[in-house]
Amino acid sequence: MENQLLQGDALKLLPTLEAGSFDALITDPPYASGGVHAGARQRSPAQKYLDSNLHADFVGDERDQRSHLQWMVLWLSECVRLLKDGAPVCLFTDWRQLPLTTDALQAAGFTWRGIVVWDKTEGVRPQLGRFRNQAEYVVWGSKGAMPLTRRAPVLPGVIRAKVLKSDKLHLTGKPTELMRQVVRICEEGGRILDPFAGSGTTLVAAQLEGYRWVGCELTQHYADVTRQRLAAL
Ligand SMILES: C[S@@+](CC[C@H](N)C(=O)[O-])C[C@H]1O[C@@H](n2cnc3c(N)ncnc32)[C@H](O)[C@@H]1O
């Protein structure tokens, strides 16, 4: 099966993919976060997040808590069908959406196994009198029992990776080095699904680490960025 980037709505694309054909789901969905009050959350990502003047806006980040949870369960349930038994799932989230993300993972039918910390380092914006907002999280689990015989290494529970301007091609882009470590949860040479590819960091990391991959991305601009990044490897 070939690597492919599909441009469109993951909810419509996922049902077209073959059941039981993926060895891992690794994705960074819209967080629907970035504000304490409902009104603030409903602003566009470019208004909510830092660096907004550097990168293009994207869709799907404006839902309130209840509808975001429902939407997460909808696409995650579709992913249950696509994964092999025992395959790992990794979902990025922030501190605000951590409880919702663990709920969604389990409501869809996955087994929740833990949380990995992405330590963004001291490079993030400091504020006097506050803890540095230095971490994001990977909620991880599996489709049912996860055999210890899977061909995958021991992985760190805290991954320290700085966001570098030269490596950030999306408003909420993840460092390539971070994603190179996360994808190693997939069985050696396996096939990784990322339904919310953004600028394609998961797919680039998968390619560099010797995995096969399929990605979806709804925003045309970011689908183009992903294609360019993959072509440049
Ligand atoms: C948090 S970003 C992913 C960023 C990515 N990790 C990176 O490093 O570039 C989430 C992406 O999901 C896309 N998206 C939102 N709703 C979608 C949907 N229904 N189907 C497919 N993609 C969607 C957005 O356009 C956005 O680019």
PDBQT file of the ligand as one rigid body, heavy atoms in Angstrom, charges set to zero:
ROOT
HETATM    1  C1  LIG A 301      -2.751  21.080  15.139  1.00  0.00    +0.000 C 
HETATM    2  S1  LIG A 301      -2.667  21.113  13.415  1.00  0.00    +0.000 S 
HETATM    3  C2  LIG A 301      -1.443  19.883  13.015  1.00  0.00    +0.000 C 
HETATM    4  C3  LIG A 301      -0.050  20.452  12.956  1.00  0.00    +0.000 C 
HETATM    5  C4  LIG A 301       1.013  19.408  12.642  1.00  0.00    +0.000 C 
HETATM    6  N1  LIG A 301       1.269  18.565  13.769  1.00  0.00    +0.000 N 
HETATM    7  C5  LIG A 301       2.315  20.058  12.191  1.00  0.00    +0.000 C 
HETATM    8  O1  LIG A 301       3.362  19.840  12.820  1.00  0.00    +0.000 OA
HETATM    9  O2  LIG A 301       2.282  20.772  11.205  1.00  0.00    +0.000 OA
HETATM   10  C6  LIG A 301      -4.188  20.372  12.966  1.00  0.00    +0.000 C 
HETATM   11  C7  LIG A 301      -4.500  20.379  11.482  1.00  0.00    +0.000 C 
HETATM   12  O3  LIG A 301      -5.732  19.684  11.280  1.00  0.00    +0.000 OA
HETATM   13  C8  LIG A 301      -6.384  20.255  10.157  1.00  0.00    +0.000 C 
HETATM   14  N2  LIG A 301      -7.813  19.894  10.224  1.00  0.00    +0.000 N 
HETATM   15  C9  LIG A 301      -8.775  20.455  10.997  1.00  0.00    +0.000 A 
HETATM   16  N3  LIG A 301      -9.952  19.829  10.813  1.00  0.00    +0.000 NA
HETATM   17  C10 LIG A 301      -9.721  18.843   9.908  1.00  0.00    +0.000 A 
HETATM   18  C11 LIG A 301     -10.535  17.835   9.325  1.00  0.00    +0.000 A 
HETATM   19  N4  LIG A 301     -11.829  17.727   9.629  1.00  0.00    +0.000 N 
HETATM   20  N5  LIG A 301      -9.959  16.970   8.451  1.00  0.00    +0.000 NA
HETATM   21  C12 LIG A 301      -8.634  17.057   8.134  1.00  0.00    +0.000 A 
HETATM   22  N6  LIG A 301      -7.818  18.008   8.646  1.00  0.00    +0.000 NA
HETATM   23  C13 LIG A 301      -8.349  18.878   9.527  1.00  0.00    +0.000 A 
HETATM   24  C14 LIG A 301      -6.118  21.747  10.283  1.00  0.00    +0.000 C 
HETATM   25  O4  LIG A 301      -6.207  22.382   9.016  1.00  0.00    +0.000 OA
HETATM   26  C15 LIG A 301      -4.688  21.762  10.873  1.00  0.00    +0.000 C 
HETATM   27  O5  LIG A 301      -3.725  21.978   9.862  1.00  0.00    +0.000 OA
ENDROOT
TORSDOF 0
